[in-house]
């Protein structure tokens, strides 16, 4: 087996490193020192440089002006971005664009993709539902509007859709031009998407299935209330009050929302890995220079053992990340659906990044809490990553459901 990355994937890493080399994690105020968000907008200059380096179009097909690379390449770039706490919605924009490219079927929304690749549009996604503890698609309802004011012609599949509901903690919602919103189409028996039951891939057939809508941030009926993430970034509570979208702006294809959710989850794992690697490197450097009793504290067995444990965490985070990304990219088969590998990766990412930053704080002593030192910023971002797209406990429950639904033969 050859586990090396392709030349194209390695080139993407080198391009990302070049673009991100001038980014400083402390370029904005500390989230510990400001009552609200650390900045009003994303890092627009960095966004422009990412576009100029063709990193925003990395996973777009050539017909949309992209390089046609895969999720693995995107995760490699995300890993680099987390090392400098890049304040851009790279994950959200690329994941939504990849989903539109795969499921929109050449509809009107795919015309947005070249502009996304050029950095002219910012995309984000509501993936947390109302509270973060229930399926995101259940927080918004979608029903057809066959009345005289419908956007379509009022006949079947050409009718407009009407959205009502709320999505909380939408990353950088105020900076986004378009927001991908998962929804469900009325009632019917809810089938958890991760169980693998018939119809679960798209939330079932007929009413009650999961769909994915694309709405403009400034669209009539859309309001965005200010929220602030643990990392100090501007998030938004997106409320939809009878928001009408045309048939081309709502994806009914089975599995579209589930695929987007998996992309976002795996991408979050990549962010956790990059952040954790930087934090462990900071800890290694500090403990190698900090002396007690005339010796670097890194030479003390208790310190070395803790650092070694965190190194093992990072390697486990890495191997589970690439396993999940590979399953999604290739459609490779396994004893469980790909959702099982995604759950395992997020379990390791959530628990692993938490343990890495906690050990780092412990080994740094009081210096780790100094707001003039960058470690506390990484800690805040790590807590955000740990709980984004579901905690370790939530994914353990999802994994248990998968194991119950797919007993060994």
C-alpha positions in Angstrom: 0.0 0.0 0.0 1.1 3.5 -0.8 0.0 6.1 1.8 2.0 9.0 0.3 0.0 12.0 -1.0 -0.1 12.7 -4.7 2.1 15.4 -6.2 -1.0 17.6 -6.7 -1.9 17.3 -3.0 1.6 18.1 -1.9 1.7 21.1 -4.2 -1.5 22.3 -2.5 0.2 22.1 0.9 3.2 24.1 -0.4 0.9 26.7 -1.9 -1.0 27.0 1.4 2.2 27.3 3.4 3.3 30.1 1.2 0.1 32.0 1.5 -0.3 31.5 5.2 3.4 32.2 6.1 2.6 35.8 6.9 -0.5 35.2 9.0 0.0 35.9 12.8 -2.4 34.2 15.3 -2.3 37.4 17.4 -3.3 39.8 14.6 -6.6 40.5 16.3 -7.4 41.2 19.9 -7.4 38.3 22.3 -10.9 36.7 22.8 -10.1 36.8 26.6 -9.9 40.6 26.5 -12.9 41.7 24.4 -16.6 41.3 25.4 -17.7 40.5 21.9 -16.2 39.4 18.7 -12.5 39.9 18.1 -13.2 41.5 14.6 -16.1 42.6 12.5 -15.2 40.7 9.4 -13.1 37.8 8.2 -9.5 38.3 7.2 -10.3 39.7 3.7 -6.7 40.2 2.6 -6.0 36.5 3.4 -9.2 35.5 1.6 -7.9 37.4 -1.5 -4.5 35.7 -1.3 -6.1 32.3 -1.0 -8.2 33.0 -4.2 -5.1 34.3 -6.0 -3.3 31.1 -5.2 -6.2 29.0 -6.5 -6.8 27.5 -3.1 -10.5 28.5 -3.0 -11.1 26.7 -6.3 -9.0 23.7 -5.2 -11.8 21.2 -5.2 -13.9 22.7 -8.0 -14.0 20.9 -11.4 -12.0 22.4 -14.3 -15.2 23.6 -16.0 -15.8 25.8 -12.9 -12.2 27.1 -13.0 -10.9 24.7 -10.4 -8.1 22.2 -10.0 -10.5 19.2 -9.6 -8.8 17.9 -6.4 -10.5 16.1 -3.6 -11.4 16.3 0.1 -8.0 14.9 1.0 -6.3 17.9 -0.6 -8.8 20.3 1.1 -8.0 18.7 4.5 -4.3 19.1 3.9 -4.8 22.9 3.3 -7.2 23.2 6.3 -4.6 21.5 8.5 -2.1 24.3 7.5 -4.7 27.0 8.0 -5.3 25.9 11.6 -1.7 26.2 12.5 -1.9 30.0 12.2 -5.6 30.3 13.3 -6.6 31.6 9.9 -9.8 33.6 10.3 -11.5 32.6 7.0 -14.4 30.4 6.2 -12.3 28.1 4.0 -13.9 24.9 5.2 -17.5 26.2 5.0 -17.1 27.8 1.5 -15.3 24.8 0.0 -17.6 22.2 1.5 -20.8 24.0 0.3 -19.3 24.5 -3.1 -18.3 20.8 -3.3 -21.9 19.8 -2.4 -23.4 22.1 -5.0 -21.1 20.7 -7.6 -22.0 17.2 -6.7 -25.7 17.4 -6.1 -27.1 20.6 -7.8 -27.2 18.8 -11.2 -26.0 21.8 -13.2 -28.8 24.0 -11.8 -28.7 27.8 -11.4 -26.7 27.7 -8.2 -23.8 26.0 -9.9 -23.3 29.3 -11.8 -22.0 30.6 -8.5 -19.0 28.3 -8.4 -16.6 30.2 -10.6 -17.2 33.3 -8.5 -16.6 31.3 -5.4 -13.3 30.1 -6.8 -12.3 33.7 -7.5 -13.0 34.7 -4.0 -15.9 36.9 -5.0 -18.5 35.0 -2.9 -18.3 33.7 0.6 -20.4 30.6 1.5 -21.3 29.2 4.9 -23.6 26.5 6.3 -26.0 26.1 9.2 -25.1 22.7 10.7 -26.0 23.1 14.4 -29.8 23.3 14.3 -31.5 25.3 17.0 -29.4 24.2 20.0 -26.6 22.0 18.6 -28.1 18.9 20.2 -30.6 17.8 17.6 -30.3 17.0 13.8 -29.8 20.3 12.0 -32.3 19.5 9.3 -35.1 19.2 12.0 -34.7 22.9 12.9 -36.1 24.2 9.6 -39.2 23.1 7.7 -39.6 23.3 4.0 -42.8 23.0 2.1 -43.9 23.7 -1.4 -45.7 26.9 -2.3 -48.1 26.1 -5.1 -50.1 29.3 -4.7 -50.3 32.2 -7.2 -47.3 33.9 -5.6 -45.0 31.0 -6.0 -41.7 31.5 -7.7 -42.2 28.6 -10.1 -45.1 27.8 -12.4 -47.1 26.2 -9.6 -46.9 22.7 -11.1 -45.2 20.0 -9.1 -41.4 20.2 -9.2 -41.4 23.8 -10.5 -43.1 25.2 -7.4 -41.2 27.5 -5.0 -40.3 26.3 -1.5 -40.9 28.1 1.7 -38.5 27.8 4.6 -39.3 28.5 8.3 -37.0 27.9 11.3 -33.7 28.8 12.8 -30.0 27.7 12.6 -27.8 28.7 15.4 -24.0 29.3 15.5 -23.6 29.7 11.7 -19.9 30.5 11.2 -19.2 33.9 9.9 -22.8 34.3 8.8 -22.6 38.1 8.7 -19.7 37.9 6.2 -21.4 35.3 3.9 -23.2 36.0 0.7 -25.0 32.7 0.6 -25.9 30.3 3.4 -26.6 26.6 3.0 -29.6 25.6 5.2 -30.6 22.0 5.8 -34.3 21.4 6.3 -36.9 18.7 6.4 -40.0 18.5 4.3 -42.9 18.3 6.8 -43.7 15.3 9.0 -43.3 11.6 8.6 -41.3 9.1 10.6 -37.9 10.5 11.4 -35.1 8.1 10.5 -31.7 9.0 11.9 -29.4 9.4 8.9 -26.5 7.5 10.6 -28.5 4.3 11.1 -28.2 3.2 7.5 -31.9 2.2 7.4 -33.7 2.3 4.1 -34.2 5.8 3.0 -32.0 7.2 5.7 -29.4 8.5 3.3 -31.7 11.3 2.3 -33.9 11.2 5.4 -36.4 8.9 3.7 -38.6 9.3 0.7 -41.7 11.4 0.4 -42.5 13.8 3.2 -40.0 14.1 6.1 -36.9 13.8 4.0 -33.9 16.1 4.4 -33.3 18.7 1.7 -30.6 21.5 1.4 -31.5 25.0 0.5 -29.2 27.9 -0.5 -30.4 31.3 0.7 -28.9 34.8 0.3 -28.0 36.4 3.6 -29.8 39.6 2.6 -32.9 37.7 1.3 -36.3 38.8 2.4 -37.3 36.9 5.6 -33.7 36.1 6.6 -32.5 37.8 9.8 -29.1 37.2 11.3 -28.6 37.8 15.1 -25.2 38.3 16.5 -23.5 35.4 18.3 -19.9 35.0 19.3 -18.0 31.7 19.2 -15.7 30.4 22.0 -12.8 31.5 19.7 -14.2 35.1 19.6 -15.3 35.0 16.0 -18.6 36.4 14.7 -21.2 33.6 14.3 -24.9 34.2 13.7 -28.3 32.9 14.6 -30.0 32.7 11.2 -33.8 32.9 11.4 -36.0 32.1 8.4 -39.5 33.5 8.3 -41.4 32.3 5.2 -38.3 32.6 3.1 -39.1 31.6 -0.5 -36.5 29.9 -2.6 -36.9 28.8 -6.2 -36.7 25.1 -7.2 -33.1 25.6 -8.4 -32.0 26.8 -5.0 -33.2 23.8 -3.1 -31.5 20.4 -3.5 -33.8 17.5 -3.1 -31.2 14.9 -4.2 -31.0 12.1 -1.5 -27.8 12.4 0.6 -26.9 16.0 -0.2 -27.2 17.3 3.3 -25.6 14.2 4.8 -22.7 14.6 2.5 -22.2 18.2 3.3 -22.4 17.4 7.0 -19.7 14.7 6.6 -17.5 17.2 4.7 -17.8 19.8 7.4 -17.1 17.2 10.1 -14.0 15.8 8.5 -12.8 19.3 7.7 -13.2 20.2 11.4 -11.1 17.1 12.2 -8.3 18.5 9.9 -8.5 21.8 11.7 -8.1 20.1 15.0 -5.1 18.1 13.8 -3.3 21.2 12.5 -4.0 23.2 15.7 -2.9 20.3 17.9 0.3 19.9 16.1 1.2 23.5 16.5 0.3 23.5 20.2 2.5 20.4 20.9 5.3 22.1 19.0 4.9 25.2 21.2 5.0 23.0 24.3 8.1 21.1 23.1 9.9 24.4 22.5 8.9 25.9 25.8 9.7 22.8 28.0 13.1 22.5 26.2 14.0 26.1 27.2 12.4 26.3 30.6 14.8 25.1 33.3 14.3 23.8 36.8 17.1 22.6 39.1 19.5 23.4 36.3 17.9 21.1 33.7 15.3 21.7 31.0 11.9 20.5 32.3 11.5 18.5 29.1 14.1 16.1 30.5 11.9 15.3 33.5 10.1 11.9 33.1 6.7 13.2 34.1 6.9 16.0 31.5 8.2 13.7 28.7 5.5 11.1 29.3 2.7 13.6 29.1 4.1 15.0 25.9 4.5 11.5 24.5 0.9 10.7 25.2 -0.3 13.8 23.4 1.9 12.8 20.4 0.1 9.5 20.3 -3.2 11.4 20.4 -2.1 13.4 17.3 -1.1 10.3 15.4 -4.5 8.7 16.1 -6.2 11.9 15.1 -4.2 11.9 11.8 -4.9 8.2 10.8 -8.6 8.4 11.6 -8.9 11.7 9.7 -7.3 10.2 6.5 -9.4 7.1 6.8 -12.6 9.1 6.9 -11.5 11.5 4.1 -10.5 8.5 2.0 -13.8 6.8 2.5 -15.7 9.9 1.4 -13.4 10.6 -1.5 -13.3 7.2 -3.0 -16.6 5.7 -1.8 -14.5 2.8 -0.5 -16.5 0.0 1.2 -16.2 -1.1 4.8 -18.0 -3.1 7.4 -19.8 0.2 8.3 -21.0 3.1 6.1 -18.5 6.0 5.7 -20.5 7.7 8.5 -18.8 5.3 10.9 -15.3 6.4 9.9 -16.4 10.1 10.2 -17.7 9.4 13.7 -14.5 7.8 14.7 -12.4 10.6 13.3 -14.5 13.2 15.2 -14.3 11.3 18.4 -10.5 11.3 18.2 -10.4 14.9 17.0 -12.7 16.2 19.9 -11.0 14.2 22.7 -7.5 14.5 21.2 -7.4 18.3 20.7 -8.9 18.8 24.2 -6.2 16.7 25.8 -3.4 18.3 23.8 -4.4 21.9 24.8 -5.0 20.9 28.4 -1.6 19.3 28.7 0.0 22.2 27.0 -1.5 24.6 29.5 -0.4 22.4 32.3 3.2 22.1 31.1 3.4 25.9 30.4 2.3 26.7 33.9 1.1 30.2 34.4 2.8 31.4 31.2 0.1 29.5 29.2 -2.6 31.9 30.5 -0.6 35.0 29.6 -2.7 36.9 27.1 0.4 38.2 25.4 1.4 34.6 24.6 -0.5 32.8 21.8 -1.3 29.6 23.6 -4.6 30.8 25.1 -5.8 31.7 21.6 -5.2 28.1 20.5 -7.0 26.8 23.6 -10.1 28.9 22.7 -10.1 27.7 19.1 -9.6 24.1 20.3 -12.7 24.3 22.5 -14.7 25.5 19.6 -13.4 22.7 17.4 -14.0 20.1 20.1 -17.8 20.8 20.1 -18.4 21.8 16.5 -20.4 19.4 14.5 -21.0 17.3 17.6 -19.0 16.4 20.7 -17.1 13.1 21.1 -20.1 11.8 23.2 -22.6 12.6 20.4 -20.4 10.8 17.8 -20.0 7.8 20.2 -23.8 7.6 20.3 -24.0 7.8 16.5 -21.3 5.1 16.2 -23.2 2.9 18.6 -26.4 3.3 16.5 -24.4 2.3 13.4 -22.9 -0.8 15.1 -26.4 -1.8 16.2 -27.8 -1.4 12.7 -24.9 -3.3 11.1 -24.1 -6.3 13.2 -21.1 -8.5 12.2 -22.1 -11.2 9.7 
